[in-house]
Amino acid sequence: MTRWRPLPDALPREARHLVEQLRGLKDRTGLSLAELARRTAYSKSSWQRYLNGTKQPPRGAVQALCRVAGADQARLLALWDLAHSTWPHGTVVSGAGVPVAGAHGAAVPTGSPEAAPLAPGAEYRRWRAAALVAFAVVVLLAAGLLWALPEGGG
């Protein structure tokens, strides 16, 4: 189990709770930060910032950790929604608990597509799922029409 440093004092209660839950999931996987980075679309340094409470994790990072840990995403995403509404947007919280400007002079809004990159193959899986749903609808409509036709053709 990882020995975590204390979370910044300036971190709101909801954000603190989310980070604590994410830390528990990460510990449960038994993975190092480097291994976690290899299994997700987020770097080791990003995971360090997210799990130390110095930067809000993107929604996609929460989903990725849940997938790796085999955890229920719904509960953690609900916590993310609560934390998102209280997290100081556009800022990074320093290790001393003091909000500082976003990295490289411009913070990426956490709701933007750049904040939550898709995992490799995610776009393909999304299209495949949509195609399967469309196919199922067509099959059900055809079955319904065949069932509604009179027997014997006349």
BAFI-3210 file (N, C-alpha, C; in Angstrom, 3 decimals, decimal comma, padded with zeros to 6 digits):
// residues 154
n [1|2|3|4|5|6|7|8|9|10|11|12|13|14|15|16|17|18|19|20|21|22|23|24|25|26|27|28|29|30|31|32|33|34|35|36|37|38|39|40|41|42|43|44|45|46|47|48|49|50|51|52|53|54|55|56|57|58|59|60|61|62|63|64|65|66|67|68|69|70|71|72|73|74|75|76|77|78|79|80|81|82|83|84|85|86|87|88|89|90|91|92|93|94|95|96|97|98|99|100|101|102|103|104|105|106|107|108|109|110|111|112|113|114|115|116|117|118|119|120|121|122|123|124|125|126|127|128|129|130|131|132|133|134|135|136|137|138|139|140|141|142|143|144|145|146|147|148|149|150|151|152|153|154]
n.u [000,843|000,509|002,218|000,693|001,009|-000,143|-003,262|-003,782|-004,640|-006,397|-008,070|-011,344|-013,973|-015,512|-013,846|-011,641|-012,720|-013,193|-010,525|-009,444|-010,935|-010,075|-007,382|-007,614|-008,638|-006,477|-004,496|-005,683|-005,360|-002,710|-000,810|002,035|002,571|003,746|003,066|000,301|000,064|000,920|-001,217|-003,300|-004,483|-003,072|-000,325|002,412|003,187|000,884|-000,951|000,263|-000,244|-003,069|-003,662|-002,440|-003,957|-003,395|-004,241|-007,289|-008,572|-009,282|-012,521|-012,305|-009,981|-010,804|-012,659|-010,917|-009,258|-011,170|-011,853|-009,408|-009,180|-011,414|-013,736|-016,926|-018,041|-020,109|-020,566|-018,110|-018,023|-020,182|-019,182|-017,100|-018,564|-019,656|-017,271|-016,226|-017,858|-017,000|-014,266|-011,460|-011,693|-009,655|-007,337|-004,402|-003,714|-001,190|001,383|001,479|-001,062|-001,996|-003,748|-002,559|-001,604|-002,689|-000,892|001,772|000,789|-001,848|-004,794|-006,499|-009,881|-011,734|-013,911|-013,523|-012,797|-010,032|-009,185|-009,851|-008,637|-009,412|-009,231|-007,001|-008,498|-011,072|-012,811|-013,386|-014,703|-016,925|-018,260|-018,735|-020,457|-022,657|-023,374|-024,134|-026,369|-028,062|-028,385|-029,714|-032,141|-033,170|-033,483|-035,399|-037,568|-038,045|-038,772|-041,091|-042,726|-042,941|-044,293|-046,688|-047,867|-050,521|-051,359|-050,811|-051,010|-053,367]
n.v [-001,178|002,212|004,914|007,756|011,286|014,004|015,547|018,710|021,514|023,403|022,027|021,352|019,675|017,779|017,290|016,280|013,896|012,505|012,191|010,627|008,279|007,559|007,109|004,844|003,014|002,892|001,825|-000,642|-001,893|-002,552|-001,589|000,301|003,859|004,241|001,853|002,132|004,350|003,232|001,580|003,257|006,304|008,348|010,128|009,226|011,413|012,944|011,268|011,405|014,094|014,070|012,170|013,273|015,408|017,859|018,604|018,554|015,454|014,520|013,566|011,333|010,131|009,162|007,279|005,575|004,607|003,253|001,239|-000,170|-001,010|-002,524|-001,474|-000,022|002,378|004,252|005,187|006,454|008,370|009,915|010,989|012,423|014,339|015,833|016,775|018,214|020,429|021,872|022,125|024,260|025,740|025,795|026,082|024,917|023,176|023,847|021,888|022,983|023,657|025,929|027,685|027,859|029,326|027,780|025,114|026,003|028,539|028,510|027,135|024,083|023,744|021,567|020,218|020,079|018,528|018,129|017,685|015,149|012,703|010,189|006,700|004,410|003,117|003,702|005,353|003,757|001,631|002,999|003,671|001,084|000,100|001,793|000,994|-001,665|-001,265|000,056|-002,010|-003,913|-002,583|-002,497|-005,276|-005,884|-004,311|-005,506|-008,093|-007,471|-006,530|-008,859|-010,512|-009,168|-009,484|-010,999|-014,511|-016,952|-015,268|-014,095]
n.w [000,000|-000,811|000,710|001,325|000,853|002,911|002,000|000,303|002,364|001,335|-000,289|-001,242|000,644|-000,844|-003,031|-001,726|-000,710|-003,119|-004,076|-002,021|-002,382|-004,943|-004,414|-002,784|-004,662|-006,453|-004,776|-004,307|-006,746|-006,746|-008,424|-009,544|-009,976|-012,462|-013,773|-013,758|-015,402|-017,817|-018,381|-018,820|-020,397|-019,287|-017,918|-015,687|-014,092|-014,241|-012,894|-010,384|-009,694|-009,679|-007,656|-005,480|-005,003|-006,110|-008,577|-010,339|-011,316|-014,673|-015,893|-017,543|-016,563|-014,107|-014,974|-016,353|-014,269|-012,771|-014,593|-014,759|-012,121|-011,844|-010,759|-009,771|-011,915|-011,781|-009,140|-008,505|-010,532|-009,837|-007,475|-008,665|-010,096|-007,968|-006,789|-008,908|-009,072|-006,915|-007,017|-007,422|-010,383|-013,300|-011,936|-010,289|-007,369|-005,162|-003,513|-001,038|-000,630|-001,832|-004,299|-007,628|-010,806|-013,866|-015,516|-017,678|-018,219|-019,165|-018,239|-018,830|-019,299|-017,219|-018,251|-020,940|-024,180|-024,457|-021,897|-021,208|-022,647|-025,078|-024,531|-026,201|-029,126|-028,278|-029,747|-031,967|-030,624|-029,711|-032,112|-033,070|-031,114|-031,529|-034,108|-033,614|-031,984|-033,796|-035,681|-034,088|-033,664|-036,279|-036,756|-034,792|-035,694|-038,196|-037,348|-035,938|-038,031|-039,594|-037,805|-037,577|-040,068|-041,893|-041,628|-044,151|-046,289|-047,378]
ca.u [000,000|001,286|002,142|000,287|001,243|-001,409|-003,880|-003,723|-005,698|-007,340|-008,895|-012,706|-014,330|-015,950|-012,656|-010,846|-013,341|-012,915|-009,112|-009,262|-011,492|-009,180|-006,187|-007,965|-008,710|-005,115|-003,849|-006,304|-004,826|-001,343|000,045|002,792|002,079|004,254|002,247|-001,016|000,201|001,000|-002,526|-004,295|-004,025|-002,586|001,072|002,744|003,156|-000,527|-001,521|000,787|-000,998|-004,454|-003,745|-001,967|-004,940|-002,915|-004,959|-008,492|-008,463|-010,362|-013,523|-011,763|-008,997|-011,585|-013,188|-009,798|-008,853|-012,237|-011,710|-008,216|-009,420|-012,630|-014,657|-018,149|-017,793|-021,219|-020,355|-016,961|-018,361|-021,049|-018,261|-016,392|-019,483|-019,695|-015,970|-016,054|-018,572|-016,341|-012,829|-011,113|-011,521|-008,596|-006,184|-003,740|-003,443|000,190|001,550|001,236|-002,496|-002,266|-004,053|-001,612|-002,067|-002,585|000,408|002,159|000,080|-003,243|-005,404|-007,479|-011,102|-011,843|-014,983|-013,205|-012,312|-008,598|-008,928|-010,140|-008,365|-010,004|-008,290|-006,806|-009,589|-012,365|-013,664|-013,839|-015,693|-018,132|-018,940|-019,181|-021,632|-023,765|-023,781|-024,840|-027,691|-028,848|-028,707|-030,734|-033,411|-033,653|-033,941|-036,661|-038,615|-038,361|-039,491|-042,431|-043,497|-043,246|-045,275|-047,962|-048,450|-051,495|-050,900|-051,367|-050,901|-054,551]
ca.v [000,000|003,439|005,890|008,993|012,539|014,649|016,354|020,157|022,025|024,196|021,142|021,245|018,385|016,856|016,930|015,445|012,575|011,858|011,804|009,508|007,088|007,196|006,524|003,494|002,179|002,710|000,881|-001,946|-002,521|-002,991|-001,061|001,533|004,938|004,000|000,791|002,718|005,200|002,357|000,961|004,303|007,358|009,441|009,929|009,018|012,709|013,345|010,495|011,958|015,321|013,729|011,429|014,142|016,472|019,155|018,899|017,731|014,458|014,573|012,503|010,162|009,472|008,415|006,112|004,669|003,939|002,299|000,081|-000,927|-001,589|-003,336|-000,843|000,574|003,745|005,156|005,816|007,362|009,504|010,792|011,741|013,365|015,449|016,672|017,430|019,144|021,678|022,603|022,247|025,568|025,523|026,535|026,249|023,747|023,438|023,458|020,975|023,738|023,933|027,257|027,628|028,534|029,367|026,502|024,808|026,657|029,791|028,369|025,920|023,448|023,499|020,126|019,631|020,128|017,255|017,986|017,286|013,730|011,998|008,857|005,581|003,864|002,282|004,083|005,875|002,576|000,911|003,824|003,480|-000,298|-000,013|002,473|000,135|-002,815|-000,803|000,292|-003,329|-004,519|-001,890|-002,975|-006,652|-005,858|-003,781|-006,545|-009,156|-006,957|-006,513|-010,242|-011,029|-008,489|-009,886|-012,095|-015,848|-017,489|-014,282|-013,583]
ca.w [000,000|-000,940|001,806|000,670|001,573|003,277|000,954|000,572|003,237|000,549|-001,099|-000,705|001,221|-001,891|-003,802|-000,828|-000,665|-004,397|-004,130|-001,096|-003,019|-006,043|-003,794|-002,365|-005,857|-006,963|-003,858|-004,494|-007,954|-006,510|-009,485|-009,312|-010,827|-013,814|-014,354|-013,974|-016,583|-018,998|-018,636|-019,079|-021,303|-018,443|-017,547|-014,270|-013,394|-014,118|-011,791|-009,130|-009,391|-009,345|-006,396|-004,398|-004,835|-006,601|-009,814|-010,475|-012,378|-015,661|-015,777|-018,227|-015,701|-013,111|-015,683|-016,651|-013,032|-012,437|-015,488|-014,361|-010,802|-011,862|-009,808|-010,288|-012,357|-011,471|-007,823|-008,572|-011,394|-009,038|-006,619|-009,529|-010,365|-006,761|-006,631|-010,024|-008,774|-005,822|-007,275|-007,998|-011,817|-013,961|-011,066|-009,730|-005,962|-004,882|-002,390|000,185|-000,533|-002,365|-005,725|-008,507|-012,190|-014,579|-016,095|-018,924|-018,397|-019,570|-017,713|-019,694|-018,533|-016,972|-019,038|-022,368|-024,714|-024,240|-020,516|-021,028|-023,902|-025,180|-024,494|-027,546|-029,616|-027,707|-030,815|-032,708|-029,803|-029,667|-033,390|-033,131|-030,242|-032,207|-035,225|-033,052|-031,538|-035,008|-036,229|-033,226|-033,931|-037,585|-036,587|-034,040|-036,566|-039,175|-036,641|-035,651|-039,271|-039,955|-036,860|-037,813|-041,350|-041,750|-042,039|-045,371|-047,359|-048,032]
c.u [000,886|001,125|001,894|000,653|-000,105|-001,946|-003,812|-004,907|-006,774|-008,288|-010,288|-013,029|-014,708|-014,767|-011,766|-011,393|-013,079|-011,477|-008,847|-009,791|-010,602|-007,891|-006,448|-008,045|-007,323|-004,380|-004,373|-005,762|-003,445|-000,359|000,842|002,185|002,530|003,418|000,838|-000,998|000,237|-000,360|-003,623|-003,694|-003,439|-001,185|001,236|002,651|001,724|-001,184|-001,014|000,004|-002,422|-004,558|-003,155|-002,889|-004,477|-003,569|-006,169|-008,297|-009,582|-011,310|-013,008|-010,744|-009,708|-012,140|-012,081|-009,361|-009,903|-012,133|-010,543|-008,465|-010,638|-013,679|-015,866|-017,897|-018,868|-020,982|-019,219|-017,252|-019,333|-020,196|-017,500|-017,270|-019,568|-018,395|-015,768|-016,717|-017,893|-014,863|-012,541|-010,765|-010,424|-007,374|-005,622|-003,454|-002,038|000,232|001,306|-000,234|-002,878|-002,596|-003,024|-002,160|-001,878|-001,247|000,592|001,295|-001,375|-003,784|-006,398|-008,730|-011,334|-012,953|-014,669|-012,698|-010,827|-008,282|-009,136|-009,889|-008,976|-008,912|-008,126|-007,939|-010,965|-013,321|-014,229|-014,916|-017,007|-018,939|-019,487|-020,437|-022,849|-024,280|-024,567|-026,245|-028,588|-029,282|-029,819|-032,100|-034,003|-034,202|-035,273|-037,810|-039,033|-039,160|-040,918|-043,304|-043,895|-044,320|-046,650|-048,618|-049,448|-050,926|-051,553|-051,392|-052,242|-055,761]
c.v [001,237|004,305|007,243|010,204|013,186|015,497|017,828|020,612|022,764|023,327|021,030|019,815|017,361|016,371|015,996|014,011|011,808|011,358|010,617|008,205|006,611|006,573|005,080|002,537|001,875|001,694|-000,537|-002,667|-003,102|-002,478|000,141|002,609|004,744|002,917|001,300|003,589|004,355|001,763|001,973|005,332|008,547|009,121|009,703|010,334|013,227|012,592|011,001|013,202|015,002|013,099|012,184|015,330|017,822|019,550|017,985|016,719|014,667|013,398|011,207|009,410|008,641|007,145|005,093|003,910|002,914|001,049|-000,799|-001,660|-002,509|-002,804|-000,255|002,036|004,713|005,894|006,829|008,561|010,458|011,625|012,790|014,582|016,394|017,452|018,488|020,482|022,491|022,863|023,625|025,400|026,404|026,737|024,896|024,105|022,950|022,500|021,661|024,106|025,280|027,134|028,431|028,498|028,012|026,345|025,519|027,873|029,667|027,044|025,384|023,223|022,001|019,473|019,556|018,779|017,046|017,480|015,788|012,988|010,614|007,808|005,047|002,923|002,677|004,587|004,727|001,839|001,681|003,634|002,060|-000,489|000,642|001,622|-001,076|-002,435|-000,579|-001,036|-003,992|-003,879|-002,377|-004,389|-006,686|-005,328|-004,826|-007,676|-008,720|-006,926|-007,924|-010,829|-010,442|-008,898|-011,012|-013,406|-016,253|-016,507|-013,876|-013,930]
c.w [000,000|000,299|001,162|001,509|001,892|002,122|001,315|001,419|002,454|-000,287|-000,475|-000,273|000,147|-002,726|-002,987|-000,802|-001,968|-004,448|-003,202|-001,701|-004,168|-005,511|-003,380|-003,548|-006,393|-006,090|-004,066|-005,733|-007,718|-007,544|-009,003|-010,206|-012,274|-014,512|-014,657|-015,225|-017,861|-019,363|-018,940|-020,040|-020,543|-017,954|-016,048|-013,509|-013,254|-012,967|-010,451|-008,730|-008,978|-007,960|-005,214|-004,192|-005,330|-007,916|-009,898|-011,591|-013,390|-015,446|-016,404|-017,393|-014,636|-013,759|-015,941|-015,402|-012,614|-013,303|-015,048|-013,044|-010,769|-010,904|-010,528|-010,641|-011,890|-010,159|-007,878|-009,460|-010,694|-008,078|-007,438|-009,820|-009,173|-006,593|-007,707|-009,727|-007,673|-006,073|-007,858|-009,481|-012,381|-013,099|-010,677|-008,284|-005,672|-003,704|-001,056|000,342|-001,088|-003,848|-006,519|-009,918|-012,839|-015,240|-017,428|-019,225|-018,795|-019,057|-018,727|-018,869|-018,406|-017,760|-020,516|-022,854|-024,471|-022,842|-020,309|-022,336|-023,888|-025,129|-025,914|-027,926|-029,117|-028,781|-031,647|-031,916|-029,752|-030,957|-033,510|-032,286|-030,897|-033,359|-034,722|-032,584|-032,751|-035,626|-035,410|-033,464|-035,248|-037,461|-035,843|-034,885|-037,602|-038,525|-036,339|-036,884|-039,704|-039,050|-037,128|-039,131|-041,136|-042,252|-043,343|-046,522|-047,965|-047,330]
res [m|t|r|w|r|p|l|p|d|a|l|p|r|e|a|r|h|l|v|e|q|l|r|g|l|k|d|r|t|g|l|s|l|a|e|l|a|r|r|t|a|y|s|k|s|s|w|q|r|y|l|n|g|t|k|q|p|p|r|g|a|v|q|a|l|c|r|v|a|g|a|d|q|a|r|l|l|a|l|w|d|l|a|h|s|t|w|p|h|g|t|v|v|s|g|a|g|v|p|v|a|g|a|h|g|a|a|v|p|t|g|s|p|e|a|a|p|l|a|p|g|a|e|y|r|r|w|r|a|a|a|l|v|a|f|a|v|v|v|l|l|a|a|g|l|l|w|a|l|p|e|g|g|g]
***
